[in-house]
Amino acid sequence: MPSITFYGATTEVTGSCYLVRGERTTVLVDCGLFQGERFARARNYEALPFGCGAIDNVLITHAHLDHTGRLPKICAEGFTGKIFATSPTLELMNALWEDAIEIMEIEYQETGRLPLYSAAATKRVEKFFQGVEYGQKIPLSETDYAIFHNSGHILGAAFIELVIDGKKLIFSGDIGNEHPPIIRETEPLREAIDLLVCETTYGNRLHETPQQRSQLFEDTVVQTIKQRGTLLIPAFAVERTQEILYELHNMIKAGMIPAMPIFLDSPLAIKVTEIFRKYPEFFNNDDWLQQKKDHDLFDFPGLRLTPTRQKSRVINKIPSPKIIIAGSGMMNGGRIMYHLERYLPDPRNTLLIIGYQAAHTPGRKILDGQKWVELLNKSVPVKARVIAIGGFSAHADQKKLLSWISTAKEIGQICLVHGDAESMLEFGAKLKEHKLEATIPKYGETITI
Ligand SMILES: [Zn+2]
């Protein structure tokens, strides 16, 4: 009988890490970073709580650091197996690690705590990478196997079907929003499942519809132009940035907003957008594939890329109205920090929050209405307009999660992970209404199927 031990994302959204032990194989699903007030929390520095040498293979659902940020540690701790993920995930993972090391180096200046790992460590891990395709059967022993399915969350993201000791387990990874603008919609579950490990990031929330989302976004941009202000968009480099670029491209093309200076001020997001351009086969329909051939979804009049610090400094000199897209999405590191410090104290400006803000992050504090916020060791007044659009989230809301779960023929057990406690409790209650029982595992807890 397979057993699963939960080593992260238990009643919180970061640190996803699950160890599955079967009779013939042991696999690790995800190996994520614990994040919060600081980019990397102190507990990431502890040795991984299991013998890495005993793990045969690692399966990675998607590239986000809360699912992959501790992976470079495992080789130093004795792992020698394979790391399976889709090709875009492997490429994105490298880009995200490189950026993470830079952010941790900046934290080192502030806190004196060394980065969690070096570029050399990430290079060592790369040797174990093995690219997979959606739907491909990956043998893990004579009888056990894994299959990656499109989860519709970010480019290359998967939910993983794992058949161990004859039992079928599904690890949701992160499930995407309904009708994602660029990538394809989440695949259904179809068959009977013995255990579903399900994310609950937005288990207690409903997003705006795509139409409401576009309208809100358009209103925000138009208002910024009227006020001759600056619109700051802290964006996650993967998916959200590309969706925002795509949306702005459409609005300018349709004449809804005039071409204006729009800065993509994130070396990481610029690199990630390049990776998107390499994988049009992951985009959601033929029209877009066609459009991709003729035009560039992610380029349009007014857009300026500022990969270097020198180019980034020019942004300050450009008069408003203007739009600045920069990372990190939770406002706990990256170039957005300097822009927040400069633009938050002015009521003509707008801060548009489009992604999940984890507890204790500056982003969450601003979202919760705090009037002063601590940024780069300074107290900064929040006088700019703050607007949040949940519909840009790459995460399913409650309705989408329920409809995805309902695509399974039958489910034996459900374990809720990757969510705040209140989200899990509310989602668990919703599942009960649908005659499904869910448990909320604790950190280090093991369940047997
Ligand atoms: Zn994710």
Residues whose N, C-alpha, C, O or C-beta is under 5 A from the ligand:
A	BS01	ZN	H64 D174
